[in-house]
């Protein structure tokens, strides 16, 4: 960084302040407090979150394929439960399958 004059200090401080504000906003989005919070979503939110149509969400609820809660006539979803539901459908790689077979054959 090249040296700057005394007259340039206010502009440099303003630039630093803006960058710090931007960093604070990024940290707030990524903070563990936001990820630990079990956010409650409605059907429209889940549709956006999973990138599925609202009718597909209702179909999955009807067939009990997706975790949900019902209070009265309203359907609610927990973000953390949806993330776990997505993770539970993970497909193993060939390497993982091969490793599992090798472990079982040694027993």
N, C-alpha and C positions, 0 to 999 in steps of 0.2 A: 504494500500500500504506500503510495507516495505521500510525502508530507503535505499538510494543509495549513492555511494561514488562520490567524485568530478570527478573522471575519467569516471564515467558513465554518466555524465551530457550531453555530446554531443550526445550520443546514445539516451538518453531519449528525448532530444529536437528534434531530427530527427523523433522519433516515434510520438511525439506530433504534429509536423508539418504535417506529413503524415495524421494523423487523422483529423486535421483541414481542409486540402485540400479535404479530402473525404466528410466532412460535408458541405463544401462550394458547392461542386458539387451536393450534395443532395438538398440543399436549392435552387440552381439555377433551378433544375428540377421542384421543387414544388412551385416556386415563383408565386405570382398572376400575374406578368407581362407576364409570359408564358401562363397562362390560359386565360387571357383577350384578348390576341392577336388573331384576327380572321384569322387563317391560311387558305390559299387557297390550296385545294388539287386537284389532277387530278384523273382520274378513277382508276389507279393502286394504288394510295395512299388510296383511299376510299375502294378499295377491301381489302387491308390489314387492314385498320382501322375497318371495319365492319365484317371482316372475311367472306366475300362473294366473289364469283367468279366475274371476270370482266364481263362476259356475263349476270350475274344476275343484276349487277349494270346498264348495258345498258338497260336491260328489265324494270327495275324500272324507269329509266329515260324516256323511251318510253311511259310507262303507267302513267307518272307523279306522281309516288308514293313516290319519294324522292326529297328533295329540291336541285336544281342545278341552275347554270347560264350557259348561252351559249354565247360565243363571237366568231363569225365566225363559223368555224367547230369544235371548241374546247369546251369541257364541263368542267366546274369547280364546285367545291363544297367548302362550308365554313365549317370548323370543328365545329364551334359553332352552326350553323344551323343543322348539322347532329346530334349533341348531343341533341338539343331541339327536333328534329324529333324522336329520340329514346325515349326520356322522354315522348313525347306525346302519345306513345303507351303503357304506363304503365297500367297494369291490376290492378283493385282495389282488395283488400283482402276482405274476407267475413266479417271481423270486420268493415271495412270501409263502405261496402255496408249496413250492418245492422245499423250502426250509421247514415248513410244518410237517410235510411228509417224511423228511429225513429225521426229524426229531421223534416222530411217532414210530418209525421203523427201528430206531435204536432201543426203544423201550421193550 
